Amino acid sequence: MASTRALFLFLINISLLLAFSSAEDPFVFHNFEVSYITASPLGVPQQAQALLADLHHGTLITSNVIVELEKDYVNVTMRCSLVIVIAINDKFPGPTINVTTNNNVVVNVRNKLDESLLIHWSGIQQRRSSWQDGVLGTNCPIPPKWNWTYQFQVKDQIGSFFYFPSLHFQRAAGGFGSFIINNRPVIPIPFDTPYGDIVILIGDWYTRNHSDLRKDLDAGKDLGMPDGVLINGKGPFRYNDTLVPDGIEHETLEVHPGKTYRLRVHNVGISTSLNFRIQNHNLLLAESEGSYTVQQNYTSLDIHVGQSYSFLVTMDQNASTDYYIVASARFVNESRWQRVTGVGILHYTNSKGKARGPLPPGPDDQFDKTYSMNQARSIRWNVSASGARPNPQGSFRYGSINVTEIYVLKNKPLEKIDGKRRATLSGISFVNPATPIRLADQYKLKGVYKLDFPTKPITGPPRAETSVINGTYRGFMEIILQNNDTKMHTYHLSGYAFFVVGMDYGDWSENSRGTYNKWDGIARTTTQVYPGAWTAILVSLDNVGVWNLRTENLDSWYLGQETYIRVVNPEATNKTELPIPDNALFCGALNKLQKPQDVSSSAFSINGNRMKLLFTWLMFVCAIFHI
């Protein structure tokens, strides 16, 4: 009897193990508690420190301070650089998700903010499952105090990415973190294994809270110059007593002499392109957003909003002092923007002193607008590297595939539509529907959106509407991004890696195709478009779903510069798109389908089909033992 009971318990344990793991595709679990914390990455005046001390001891403050007491947080607004930051598990930036190709990722998100939330996994292709993309076109928001579990597979991907909150201008307050996908052990990386792997998140930063920035945009105002640049959530090292106040915590990276490290650098900012460099060190470019690159040395590289790069950096200096890590603003009046510079420290373990002297200079290209573009053109795909990568229509030779559809997408400076400043793409300012596009398709709702996004810019007055691109499943789309704005833009497409095949100044024309790189253009998810210039990309529409195409400049995105590409397989099958998740949220016209949530429920859930398999197996085991 005892042996029978032991066997039964053993089989139960095996059942649970099978439910949460697979020999081929393991599961990786994370719990994200998203909440506000009070932080001061650009320094806190002494007055603010005293005010916080008073608040901590229960004193009500009224002078120059607004105190909003809520159940789970205290929101303090004051005339200093103290701001409300969005943290994940009380960390800013959030924790790194570190997985391997084909892993199944399960992230339970608990929303402890006072507004709705979605987490977007920028660059993660969500193969067959736009349900998990975390943008309004596919997901209903997670209400305050609710939790929702994302579950997706990082199918056939490697590389360096990041996640962030996609609603309400929240990325300006934080909530971002890195997302690493490693090669499977059987697939070699195209360089020697680095001694260490270091994440560096850079981005412009405002000391105003994201809700205030949002109000400014709603009121038709510009955001103005940022207050600084953060490196891993920290302000600049005090390299200059005039430009940098005392008391700011800065980032320090400790390294061992003679060793080579992989640095994964992400621009997670709002709208500022940044030049990244490390004093006296070469940056050997090795990977960008999931594609290994032809390895080239750079003394510095322009990294635009939303972009990610991996560099191999060898610690080959004499360590007479520490070395500056710099992220400085580009394509602006750099003398006026001098304070908008992030500065960290590279510290050798045998360093003989602190970094001193002026910062290493950035590119001297004030009168050469082609310098940065030529640098971008030099970034090429390593076509001989092993590992997961795009394989359109069974061929790595994307340049020989016939294009089936062409879209010329043109932006402009902000325009007024119905009395409000809006950002447009080809004359259309996107309006997010109350019911997500993918959900509307699932329930066959009419009138939620229009499949009429123009292939060329409209000639009439701009319009605000929910206009979507009708993509052809297994088509091969050419997209020309024409930037007629006066500032740099970067554009991101969810669901795919596209090939960057050309860029140049002026207006794109049919003759521009003669300049395309048809062999080793980099495959990535976010590309820059210089002001007064164009960038051409090619994308194989082999991923069924509804996919966001947007500017990464957060202010223009917030004001409507986006659309979606809808890709439908005429033959409905789970082989090309997974079913709607069991835990899908409902909103808009489908709001009545949403059941109240028990916020004390389980911290995570697993796929419905896997759960059914578990119950079937448990019933089989119980039947054997007559239980």
N, C-alpha and C positions, 0 to 999 in steps of 0.2 A: 504493500500500500504506500509506504514511504517513498519507494523508488518511483512508483507511478505518479505520485504528487510532485516529486522532483522533476520528472520528465515533463509534466504539464507546465510547471513554472518555467522550465527551460524554453519550451515552445512559445510561451507567452512573451518571454524576453526577446526571442528571435523575431516574433511578430512585430513588436515595437521597434526593434532595430531595423527591420525591413521597411517599416513605415517612414522612417526618418533618414534612411541612407540607401545608397545604391553603389554596387561595386564599380560601375562605370561612371556615374555622375553623382558624386557626394553632395550632401547638403551643408550649407554654411548658414548659421543663424546669428542674427543681430537683433538687439532691442534698442530702439532709439526713443528716448524721452526728450521731446523738443520743448524747451521752455525759455523764458527770459532770464538773463542774469544782468547784473549791473557791472559794467566794465569801463575802462578808460585807456584804450590802447594808445591814444595820443597824449596821455598825461592828464592828471587831475589837479586843478588848483588846490592849494591848501584849504581854501574856504569850503570847497566841495567835500574834502575829507572830513572836516569838522561837522558839516551838515549831515553827512552820512552817520557819523558817530552819534549825533543828536537823535537821528531817526532810529538808529539801532536801540537807543535807550528810551524810545517811546515818545520823543518830543514831536509835536506837530509843527511843521515848518511852513511859513507862508511867504517869507521874503524872497522874491526872485525864484521861487520853487513851486512846482505843482506836484502834489503827492496824490496818486491814485492808488487806493488800497483795494486789492482783489484777493480772492481766496488763496491763490497760489503764487502771487508775485506782488511786488511793489514797484510801480512805475514812477521814477523820479525824473522830472524834467527841470533842468536848471541852466543858467547861463554860464556854462563851462563845458569842457569836453567829455563830461560824464554822459554815457549813452546806454540805452537799453540794447543789449546784444542778444541775438538768438543763439542758444547753445544746444548741443546735443549731449545728453548724459552729463550736463554741467560742464562741458568742454567747448571751448572756442579756440580754433576751429574744431569741427566735429571729429570723431574717430575715423581712422582709415579702415576701409573695407578691403581686405586682402584675400583674393581668391585665385583659383586656377581655371584655365579654359574648361568650359562645359560644366563647371560647378552650378548647382542650383542654389540661389541666394534667397534667403527668407529674412525680411526685415520688418519687424513689428514696430510701427510708428505710433507713439502716444502723443497726442497733440495737447500740450499744456499751455498753449498760447491763448490769447483772448480773441483770436480770429481764425478763420479756416486755413487749411494747410494742405499742400501737396509737395512731395519730394520728387524731384526730377533727377534721373540718373543720366547725366549728360554724356553722350557717346556710347552708352550701353545700347546695343541695337534691338534688344527686346524681340528677338526672332520669334515670329508667329504670335506675338502677344503685345500689341500696342495698349492692351488693357493695363499694363504695368508702367507706362511711360511717365506718369506723374505730371501731366499737363491738362489744361481744361478741355481740350478737344477730345480727350479719351477718358478722363476720370472726373467723377464728382469729388469736390473737396472733402477733406476730413474735418468735420466740425470740431470746435473747441471741446476739450475734455474727452474726445473720442480716441479710439485707437483703430488702426487699420493695418493689415499685414500685406506687404508686397511679397510676391513670390515669382521669380523669373530665373531663367538660365542664361549664363553668359556663353552662349553657344558660338563656337568657332571664333572667339575673340581673344586677343592679348592686348596689353598696353596700359597706358596711363590716362585716367579719366577723373572726373569729380562729380559730386552730387550737390544739390542745393535746393532750397525751397523756391517754388516757381510762381507763387501767388503774391499779390498785394505789395510788390516791391520789397519782399522780405529778404532777398539776397543782399540788399544793402545793409542789413543788420546782422548778417552772418548766416548760420545754419548750414554752412558748406563744409565739405571734407573730401578727402581723396578716395579714389576707387582704383585699385590695382588689380589687373588680371595677369597672372603669371603663365608662362608656357607650361604645358604638361611636361613631366620629366623626360618623356621619350622624344620631345622636340627640342633640339639644341637652340640656344640663343646665338646670334651672330657676333658674339664678342665674348671675351673671357668673363667668367662670373665675377661681378664686382665684389669688393670687400664689404661694402655696405650699401643700403638703399635708403635714400633720404627724400622726403616730400617737402616741397617748398611752395606754399600758397601765397601769391602776391596779388595785390589789388588796391585800387584807390578806395578812399574811405572818407565819409562825411561824419562830423560830430553831431549832426542833427539825426534824430531818430527816423527810421524808415517811414513812419506814418507822417511825419512832417515833410519829408521829401515828396511823398505821394501827394500830399495836399498842395504843395507848390506846383507840381505838374498839373494837377486838376485845375488849378487856378490860372493856368497858362503861363507860368513862370519857368525860367531855366533853372537848372540846379546850381549853376555856377561852378567855380573851381573847387575841387575836392580839398579837404583839410590835410590830407596826407596820403601816404601809401603804407600799407601794412605788409609785413613778411611773417607768415604763420601767426597772424592775429596780433602781432606786436608792432610797436612804433619804431622809429629810427634810432640807431645808435647816435650818441651825441658827438658827431664828427665836427660840428660847428656850433659854438656857443650862441651865436646870434640867431641861427635858423632853427635850432633844436633846443627846446627848453629842457631843464634838468628834471630828473625823476621819471623818465619814460623807460619802461622795460623794453629791451630789444632782444631779437633772436640771435642766439649763438649756436653754431654748428661745430661740434668737436670732432676732429678727424685725426687719423694716424698718418704720420709722414710716410711717403712712398706708396701708399695704398690708393687704389682707384675706386671711386664711389659712383653709383648711379643716382643722379639728382633728377627727380621728377618735378618739373616746374609748371604750375598752373596759374593763369591769370583769371582769378575769380571775382574781379572787380566789377564796376558799374559801367564805365564808358571810356576808360583811359588806356590807351596802348602804352606798354611799358618796355623799356630796354633793360634786359637782364645781363649782368656781368659780374665776374668775381675778380678782384684785383690780382694781377700777375698770373692768372690761371686761364688756360684754354678750355673751351667748352666743346667737347667732341659730341656732335649731335648723333643720336643713335635710334631714336624712335619718336613718333608723333601720333598721338591719338589712335593707337592700335596698329600702326604700320612701322616696321623697321625702315630706317632711312639709309641712303648712302652716307657713310660716315665721313663727316667733314668737321674741321676745327673752326670755331668762331671765337673772336675775342669778346663779342657781345651779340645778342640776338633780340630783335623786336618780337615781343609776345603780346598778341592782341587779345582783347576781352574774350574769354571763353576758350582760349587755346591752351594746349598742353604739349610739353616736350620732355624728352628724356635726354640728359647729357651724361657722358662719362667724363669725370674730372679726376685727374691724377694729382695727388698732393706731392708735387715735385719741387716745392720752393724750400728755401733755407730756414724758414720760420723765425727770422730775425724779429718779426712782429706778427700780430694777427693780421688778417686780410679783410678788406671790405667786401661785403655782398651788397650789390646795388640794384634797385629797380626804380628807374626814373621815367618820368612822363615824356612821351614822344608826340610830335606833330602839334606842338603848342608853343607859345612864347616861353621858351625854356628858362629865360632869366626871371620872368615873372612867376613861373611855376617851380622855382628852385626848391621851395619848401615841400613840394609834392614829390618827395623822393623817399623811398624805403631804403633803409640801410641796416644790414645785419653784419654779423662777424663770423668769419671762418677761423676757427681756433685750432691750431695744431697742438697735439698733446705735449710737444717739446717747444712751444712758442716762448720766445724770450721777452715779449712785451706786448703792450696794447697797440692796436692799429692807430695810426696818427697821420696827419697831413691831409691834403685834399683827396676827394674821391677820384677814382679812375674815371677819365672822361668817357662820355658816350660818343656815338657817331657824330662826326663833324660834317654834317650834310645839309646845312641850312640852305645852301644854294644848289643842292643836287637832290631833286625829288625822286630820282631813280634809284638811289642807293638802297633804300629799304626794300623796294620792289625787286631789285636784282638779287638781294639777299633771299627774299621769299622764293624767287624762281630757282635758286640754287638748291632748295630742299627737294630731294628726289627720293623716289621709292626704291628700296633695295629689293629688286626683283629676284635675287638669288637666295634670299633668306628663307629658312624653313619657318613653318608656323602658320597659324590661322591668318587669313587675309582675304580680301574680296576676290571673288572668282566669277565675274559676270558671265552668264550664259555659257558656262563650261570652258571659258578661255581667260587666261591672264592677259591676253592682248586686247585690252579694252579699245585701243585705237582702230581696230579692224571691225568693230561691231557697228551695225547700221543703227543710226539714231531714229527712233520712232516718233518722238514728240519733242518740241522745242518751246521753251518759255523764256522770254526776255522780261526780267523783273527789274524795274527801275524805281529807285527811291528819290526823294526830294527833301529839301528842308521842310520843317513842320508847316502844315497848311491848316486853315480854318475850315471846319465842317460843322454846319449848324451852330456857328458862333464859338466853337471850342477848338483849341489847337490839337491837331491829331497828326500822327505819323502814318505815312502811306507806303504801299508797295504797289507799283504800277497803277497808282491812282485809287487804290482800295485801302481803306483803313479797317482792319479786321475787328469785328465785334464778337466777343465770345458768347455763344448761346447759353441759355439757362440749362439746357439739356446737352451734355457732351455729344459730339458728332457720332462717335462710335456707338454710344448707347442708343442714340436715335435710330441708327441703322439696325441695331439688334432688335429693337421693338417696332421697326417699320413706321416710325413717326414721320409725318410730312411737315414741310415748312420750317424745319429747324435750321437748314442751311441751303445754299445754292451751289450746284456743281458748275459754276460758270466763271471761274477765275480766268481772266483774259490771258491769252498767250503773248500779247504785247500790251504795253501801257495804254490805258484808255486816253482818249483825246478830250473828253469833256471834263466838267468839274469833278473833283474827288468825291468819293462816296464812302460812307461808313456802313458796312454790311458784313454778313457772314458768308463770304465767298470762298469756295474751296476748289483746289486743283483736282481734276479728274484724271488720275494716273492709270495707265494700262498695266495690268499684271504681266510681269515678264517683259515689259517694254524697256527701252533704253533711252533715258531722258537727258537732253542737253538743257542746262539752265545757265543763262547769262545774267549775272548780277551787275547791274549798272548803278554806280554810286554818283548821283548828281547832287548829293549833299556836300557841305563844306567840311565835314569831319569824317574821320575814319569809321568804317563799319565792319563788323564781322558777322557772318551768317552761319547758322547752324541748321542741320537737317537731322531730325530724329530718325531712328530705324535703319540707317544705312551708313556706310562709309562711301563717300563720293571721290572721284578723281579730279584733282585740280589740274586742269590741262592748259590754262592760259590766263594771263592778266596783262593789262597795259593801260596807259593813259588815253583819254579821249573816249569817243563813243564806239561801241562795238558795231561791227558790220559783218556781212557774210565773208568778206575777205580776211577778217581776223582769224578765221579757222586755219589759215595757212601758217599761223604762228603757234598752233597748238602742239603741246608735247604729247605725242601719241604712244609713248613707250613706257616712261617711268615717272609720270606725274604722281605726286604723293596722294595716297588714299587716306582721307581723314574725315572728320565730322564737322569741323568749323574752319572757315576760311576768311581771310581779310579781303576787303575791297577798298582800295585807296580812294580818297576824294577826287572826283573828276576822272575816275577810271572804271574799268570793268574787270571782272573775274569770271571765267567760264568753268563749269564743272559738268561731269558726266556721272550719271547714277543708274545702276541697274535695279529696276523696280521688282525685285524678287521677294520682297517681304510684305505680306498682306497685312493691312491695317490702316490706321489713320495717323499720319506722321506730321509733326510740327516743323514748319520751315519759318525761321524767324531771324531778326537781327538779335545779336547778343548784347548790344548796347541797351542797358536795362531801361533807360528813360524812353527810348524810341519803341522798345518792345511793349512797355506799359501803355504807350499811347497808340498802339495798334499796328505796328509794322511787323506783321506775321501773316501766315496763312497755314493751311494744312494740305497735304497730298493724300488723297484717298485712293487706296489700292485694294481692289476687290478681286478675288478669284471667282469667276463665273460659276465654277463647280465647287459648291460649299463642301469643305472637307477639313477635318481636324489635322490633316497632314500639312496644311498651309496656314491655318490659324487655329489657335487653341480656343476652347469654349469660353464664354464669359465666366469669370471667377465666381465661385460660390459666395464669396464675401463682398461682391460688388456693391458699391454705394449707389443710391438713387437720389436724383435731384431734379429740379425743373418740372417738366411735364410728367415725369415718372416718380415724383416725390412720394406719392401714396404707397409705392411699393417698398419704401424704406421702413424697416422695423426699428424700434427703439433699441439702443445699444446698452447692454449691461457693462458698464465700464470696469467692473471687477472681473470680467471674463478672462479667459486664458490669454497669456501674453503673446501667443502666436498660434497660427493655424497652419494646416497643411492642405495641399491640393485635394479637392473633393474626390477625384478618381483614386488617388493613393489611399484616402481614408476609407473609401468603399472596399478597396482591396484588403485593407487591414481588417475590417469587420468581417468580410467573407472568410478570411483565414482564421480569425478568432472563432467564428461559428463552427468552422470545420474542426478546429482543435477541441472545442467544447463538445461537439457531437461524438468525437472519438472517446472522450472520457465521460460521456453521459452526464454532463454538468448542466 
